[in-house]
Amino acid sequence: MADEIWLRQCAPTLAGIKTASLFGHPVSSLAEAVAEVRSVDRRLASKGVRAFLCSYRNGRALIYVYRPEALRADFADAEVREMLRRFGYRPEREASCLAELSRRLRTGGEFPHEIGLFLGYPSADVRGFIENRGAKAKLVGTWKVYSDPERAEQTFARYRKCVSLYLAQHAKGRSLEQLTVAPRKTNQPSNDTI
């Protein structure tokens, strides 16, 4: 799988402005999917980014790319923790949450709509999506918005700009590793330009 695909699908996560990204991609075999995800995971681990193969079915890999620190911070939110517990997750154990999410994606039952909590979506929007069964959204973009469409539209625009900038930089020869932002040290000022 070309680095461009990872950038197109995961640039905001690689830039450190989004907790995680999830994307499906065709592959010729489970072995190819495992090898590709392991390779990217090794390449990006030193930058605080992990890649995880959630499922493989019918020649399609479902890949989750995330920042463990950001996921832990998201899971520390009281409302997120309560929602995860209600759905049978143990939010204090990130690895078990990912294993359970992967199991739910692999079994082919009802889609686990709580997945938005794993992607850094606002808990109010995840709750709104579940309660409204995906209907009545105020805005549709990276996710369906139920709570704050103005803020969400700003976030969507930021994500689009990030993808565009990353693809342009990649076209100029910057590698996936070079474009992945390492986590900031605490008390270090932000130089975000995205």
C-alpha positions as CSV (number, residue, x, y, z in Angstrom):
1,M,0.0,0.0,0.0
2,A,1.5,3.3,-1.0
3,D,2.3,5.9,1.6
4,E,-0.1,8.3,-0.2
5,I,-3.0,6.1,0.9
6,W,-2.0,6.4,4.5
7,L,-1.6,10.2,4.2
8,R,-5.0,10.6,2.4
9,Q,-6.8,8.6,5.1
10,C,-4.8,9.5,8.2
11,A,-3.2,12.9,7.8
12,P,-5.0,14.6,10.7
13,T,-4.0,11.7,13.0
14,L,-0.4,11.9,11.8
15,A,-0.4,15.6,12.3
16,G,-1.6,15.1,15.9
17,I,-4.9,17.0,15.5
18,K,-7.1,14.0,15.6
19,T,-7.1,11.0,17.9
20,A,-7.4,8.3,15.3
21,S,-8.4,7.4,11.8
22,L,-10.1,4.3,10.5
23,F,-10.1,3.2,6.8
24,G,-10.8,0.2,4.7
25,H,-8.5,-0.8,1.9
26,P,-8.4,-3.7,-0.6
27,V,-5.6,-6.2,-0.1
28,S,-4.8,-9.5,-1.8
29,S,-4.6,-11.5,1.4
30,L,-4.7,-11.4,5.2
31,A,-0.9,-11.9,5.2
32,E,-0.4,-8.8,3.0
33,A,-2.7,-6.7,5.4
34,V,-0.8,-7.9,8.5
35,A,2.6,-7.2,6.9
36,E,1.6,-3.7,5.7
37,V,0.1,-2.7,9.0
38,R,3.1,-4.0,11.0
39,S,5.5,-2.2,8.7
40,V,3.7,1.2,9.1
41,D,3.3,0.5,12.9
42,R,7.1,0.1,13.2
43,R,7.8,3.1,11.1
44,L,5.5,5.4,13.1
45,A,5.8,4.1,16.7
46,S,8.7,6.4,17.6
47,K,6.4,9.3,16.6
48,G,3.6,8.2,19.0
49,V,1.4,6.7,16.3
50,R,0.3,3.1,16.2
51,A,-1.4,1.1,13.4
52,F,-3.8,-1.8,14.2
53,L,-5.5,-4.2,11.8
54,C,-9.1,-4.3,13.1
55,S,-10.5,-6.8,10.7
56,Y,-10.0,-8.5,7.3
57,R,-12.9,-9.8,5.3
58,N,-13.4,-10.5,1.6
59,G,-10.1,-9.0,0.5
60,R,-10.6,-5.8,2.5
61,A,-8.6,-4.7,5.5
62,L,-10.0,-2.3,8.1
63,I,-7.1,-0.4,9.6
64,Y,-7.1,1.8,12.7
65,V,-4.3,4.3,13.1
66,Y,-4.2,6.1,16.4
67,R,-2.3,8.1,19.0
68,P,-2.3,6.1,22.2
69,E,-1.8,9.2,24.4
70,A,-4.7,11.0,22.7
71,L,-6.9,7.9,23.1
72,R,-6.1,7.6,26.8
73,A,-6.9,11.3,27.2
74,D,-10.3,10.8,25.4
75,F,-11.1,7.8,27.5
76,A,-10.3,9.8,30.7
77,D,-13.4,12.0,30.0
78,A,-16.2,11.0,32.4
79,E,-19.0,10.9,29.7
80,V,-16.8,8.8,27.3
81,R,-15.9,6.4,30.1
82,E,-19.6,6.0,31.0
83,M,-20.6,5.4,27.4
84,L,-17.8,2.8,26.9
85,R,-18.8,1.0,30.0
86,R,-22.4,0.9,28.9
87,F,-21.3,-0.7,25.7
88,G,-19.3,-3.4,27.6
89,Y,-15.8,-1.9,27.3
90,R,-13.3,-1.3,30.1
91,P,-12.0,2.2,29.3
92,E,-9.2,2.0,31.8
93,R,-7.6,-0.7,29.7
94,E,-6.9,0.6,26.2
95,A,-5.6,-2.7,24.8
96,S,-8.7,-4.6,25.9
97,C,-10.9,-1.9,24.4
98,L,-9.2,-2.2,21.1
99,A,-9.4,-6.0,21.2
100,E,-13.1,-5.8,21.9
101,L,-13.7,-3.2,19.2
102,S,-11.8,-5.5,16.7
103,R,-13.9,-8.5,17.8
104,R,-17.1,-6.6,17.2
105,L,-15.9,-5.5,13.8
106,R,-14.9,-9.0,12.8
107,T,-18.0,-10.8,13.9
108,G,-20.2,-9.1,11.4
109,G,-23.0,-8.3,13.8
110,E,-24.5,-4.9,14.3
111,F,-21.9,-2.2,13.5
112,P,-20.4,-0.8,16.8
113,H,-21.4,2.8,16.4
114,E,-19.6,3.6,19.6
115,I,-16.5,3.5,17.4
116,G,-16.8,7.3,17.2
117,L,-15.4,7.4,20.7
118,F,-12.3,5.6,19.4
119,L,-11.9,8.2,16.7
120,G,-12.0,11.3,18.9
121,Y,-15.5,12.4,17.9
122,P,-17.4,14.4,20.4
123,S,-19.3,12.1,22.8
124,A,-22.5,14.2,22.3
125,D,-22.4,13.4,18.6
126,V,-21.7,9.7,19.2
127,R,-24.6,9.6,21.6
128,G,-26.8,11.6,19.1
129,F,-26.0,9.2,16.3
130,I,-26.9,6.2,18.4
131,E,-30.1,7.7,19.8
132,N,-31.2,8.9,16.4
133,R,-30.0,5.8,14.5
134,G,-28.0,8.1,12.2
135,A,-31.0,10.3,11.3
136,K,-31.6,14.0,12.1
137,A,-28.0,15.2,12.0
138,K,-27.4,18.9,11.9
139,L,-24.3,18.5,9.7
140,V,-22.6,15.6,7.9
141,G,-18.8,15.6,7.4
142,T,-16.1,13.4,8.9
143,W,-18.9,12.3,11.3
144,K,-22.6,13.1,11.7
145,V,-23.0,16.1,14.0
146,Y,-25.7,16.5,16.6
147,S,-24.3,19.0,19.1
148,D,-22.2,21.9,17.7
149,P,-22.3,22.2,13.9
150,E,-20.2,25.4,13.7
151,R,-17.3,23.9,15.7
152,A,-17.6,20.7,13.8
153,E,-17.4,22.5,10.4
154,Q,-14.2,24.3,11.6
155,T,-12.8,20.9,12.5
156,F,-13.8,19.4,9.2
157,A,-12.1,22.3,7.3
158,R,-9.0,21.8,9.4
159,Y,-8.9,18.1,8.5
160,R,-9.4,18.9,4.8
161,K,-6.6,21.5,4.9
162,C,-4.3,19.0,6.7
163,V,-4.9,16.3,4.1
164,S,-4.2,18.8,1.3
165,L,-1.0,20.1,2.8
166,Y,0.2,16.6,3.6
167,L,-0.4,15.3,0.1
168,A,1.3,18.4,-1.4
169,Q,4.3,17.8,0.9
170,H,4.5,14.1,0.0
171,A,4.4,15.1,-3.7
172,K,7.5,17.2,-3.0
173,G,9.3,14.1,-1.5
174,R,8.5,14.2,2.2
175,S,8.1,10.7,3.6
176,L,5.4,9.3,5.8
177,E,7.8,9.4,8.8
178,Q,8.8,13.0,8.1
179,L,5.2,14.1,7.9
180,T,4.2,12.4,11.2
181,V,4.4,14.8,14.1
182,A,6.0,13.5,17.3
183,P,4.1,14.3,20.5
184,R,4.9,17.6,22.1
185,K,6.7,17.6,25.4
186,T,4.6,19.1,28.2
187,N,5.1,22.8,28.7
188,Q,6.3,23.1,25.1
189,P,4.6,25.8,23.1
190,S,2.5,24.8,20.1
191,N,3.5,25.7,16.6
192,D,0.4,24.3,14.9
193,T,-0.1,25.8,11.5
194,I,-2.9,23.5,10.4
